Amino acid sequence: LQRKLRVVACAVSSPAADSQTEIQIK
């Protein structure tokens, strides 16, 4: 759950980083 929250925070911080984090999770 903590990781998901961090990803959400990153996505809110910058949409570009969101795609990068999504790839890392996958």
C-alpha positions in Angstrom: 0.0 0.0 0.0 2.8 2.4 0.8 4.3 2.0 -2.6 1.0 2.7 -4.3 0.6 5.9 -2.2 4.1 6.9 -3.3 3.3 6.3 -6.9 0.1 8.4 -6.6 2.1 11.2 -5.0 4.7 11.0 -7.9 1.9 11.0 -10.4 0.3 14.1 -8.8 3.7 15.7 -8.7 4.5 15.2 -12.4 2.4 13.3 -15.0 5.6 12.4 -16.8 7.0 10.6 -13.8 3.7 8.7 -13.5 4.4 6.8 -16.8 7.9 5.9 -15.6 6.7 4.6 -12.2 3.9 2.6 -14.0 6.5 0.9 -16.2 8.7 0.1 -13.1 5.7 -1.4 -11.3 4.9 -3.5 -14.3 
